[in-house]
Structures are given as structure tokens and as C-alpha cells.
Amino acid sequence: MGSSQPERRSGDRRKNPNGAPPPGTVVDRRLGLDQRDRPTKTPKSEMVTGLERARGAGRRLSEFTKSAEEGEMTTEQFLFLMAIDAFKKANDRMFPTWTDVLEVIRLLGYRKTMPSELNLSNADDWRERADAPANVRPQRWAERFGKTERQLAEEAIAEFEAQFDGGIDGDEDEEGVDQAA
């Protein structure tokens, strides 16, 4: 019992006494069908969802995607990135779940008001009012902070705008214009 070595079972079924794997258990992956010769299960034309990004002749990235990949984000992309980062810090999570991401999106104010541009065979499309509540927080969530949810949202927006010297668009407010004149 005082031994620092783990106890070994004499009948280890994974290896025979000389340390080699039992015959017939190792499969050479080169013996199977060549992946390139194997027919696909369904033709690609039937699987079009609207999410494909495959590029080829005549297919270019959208400006929305291209600018983000080059590091030039739009205000919307940057706001989303900052909201996800704030969520991760506030909840001590390195990798938020998809449910967490959807919660952040709804708290940013996004609602499903238009028909989907995607062709998803396993999901029903639906819509909601533009002023529908987010419905991602438990009842009476804001009471923990002694403020309404609207007040908390306004404070968060004000804090975000303060990081960028008064506005997201780079426009100066009326006071800044009066002081400059």
C-alpha cells in the first residue's frame, strides 16, 4: 500500500504480456476507402441554408465580413464584441454558451421581427413585436440592484458612451459644440 507506483492488473486486456496490442485491434487507416472517391450523402444543392461562405470564382466576401476580418469593425460589431466581453468578465466565464450569447443579443435590444433569410429544415420560423421584452432574466431581477431594468440599461449605455468621449458615432454633443465656438 505504501508504494508510490499504481497497482497494475495482471490481466490488462489492452496489451499482451510483451506490451504489444492484441492481434486484430490495430486498423491501418490507409486500408479503407479513399475519402475523395466516396459519394456524398446528399447533393449540395439540397443542403443550401443561406449560411454557406464557400468562396470560389465570382463569390466574394461581403463588406460586413471583409471589414471585420481586416480588423475594421462597424459600430454594431464593436458593441456586440464589448457586450460579450462584459458578460464574460461579469460572470467569470471564458467561453459563454450559445444560450449566453443569445441572452446578450436580446439584452442589446435585438428582436426577431423579420422573416428568416435562412433555409433551416429543422426549425420553425417565427416573429415577435419590436418592443417585446427580452425575457432572459428571472422575475424581479432588477430589484436586487434597487433600480428598474430601464435605469440599469440607461446606466450601462451611458457608461459605454463615456468610454468613447460622449458618443458612438464620434459626433460631439451640443455642449461640446458650444464650448468649441
Contacts in CASP RR format, 6 or more apart in sequence:
PFRMAT RR
TARGET T0000
AUTHOR 0000-0000-0000
METHOD contacts of the structure
MODEL  1
MGSSQPERRSGDRRKNPNGAPPPGTVVDRRLGLDQRDRPTKTPKSEMVTG
LERARGAGRRLSEFTKSAEEGEMTTEQFLFLMAIDAFKKANDRMFPTWTD
VLEVIRLLGYRKTMPSELNLSNADDWRERADAPANVRPQRWAERFGKTER
QLAEEAIAEFEAQFDGGIDGDEDEEGVDQAA
13 22 0 8 1.000
14 21 0 8 1.000
14 22 0 8 1.000
15 21 0 8 1.000
15 22 0 8 1.000
16 22 0 8 1.000
48 119 0 8 1.000
49 118 0 8 1.000
49 119 0 8 1.000
49 120 0 8 1.000
50 117 0 8 1.000
50 118 0 8 1.000
50 119 0 8 1.000
51 118 0 8 1.000
53 61 0 8 1.000
53 65 0 8 1.000
55 61 0 8 1.000
60 66 0 8 1.000
61 69 0 8 1.000
64 74 0 8 1.000
67 73 0 8 1.000
67 74 0 8 1.000
68 74 0 8 1.000
68 77 0 8 1.000
73 81 0 8 1.000
75 168 0 8 1.000
75 169 0 8 1.000
79 108 0 8 1.000
79 160 0 8 1.000
79 168 0 8 1.000
80 104 0 8 1.000
80 105 0 8 1.000
80 108 0 8 1.000
82 160 0 8 1.000
83 104 0 8 1.000
83 107 0 8 1.000
83 108 0 8 1.000
84 96 0 8 1.000
84 101 0 8 1.000
84 104 0 8 1.000
87 93 0 8 1.000
87 96 0 8 1.000
87 100 0 8 1.000
87 103 0 8 1.000
87 104 0 8 1.000
88 94 0 8 1.000
88 96 0 8 1.000
91 100 0 8 1.000
93 100 0 8 1.000
96 104 0 8 1.000
102 136 0 8 1.000
103 134 0 8 1.000
103 136 0 8 1.000
106 134 0 8 1.000
106 135 0 8 1.000
106 136 0 8 1.000
107 134 0 8 1.000
107 136 0 8 1.000
109 134 0 8 1.000
111 128 0 8 1.000
111 129 0 8 1.000
111 130 0 8 1.000
111 132 0 8 1.000
112 126 0 8 1.000
112 127 0 8 1.000
112 128 0 8 1.000
113 127 0 8 1.000
113 128 0 8 1.000
113 129 0 8 1.000
113 130 0 8 1.000
114 127 0 8 1.000
115 125 0 8 1.000
115 127 0 8 1.000
116 125 0 8 1.000
137 149 0 8 1.000
141 149 0 8 1.000
142 148 0 8 1.000
142 149 0 8 1.000
142 151 0 8 1.000
142 152 0 8 1.000
145 152 0 8 1.000
147 155 0 8 1.000
160 168 0 8 1.000
161 167 0 8 1.000
161 168 0 8 1.000
164 170 0 8 1.000
166 172 0 8 1.000
166 173 0 8 1.000
167 173 0 8 1.000
172 180 0 8 1.000
END
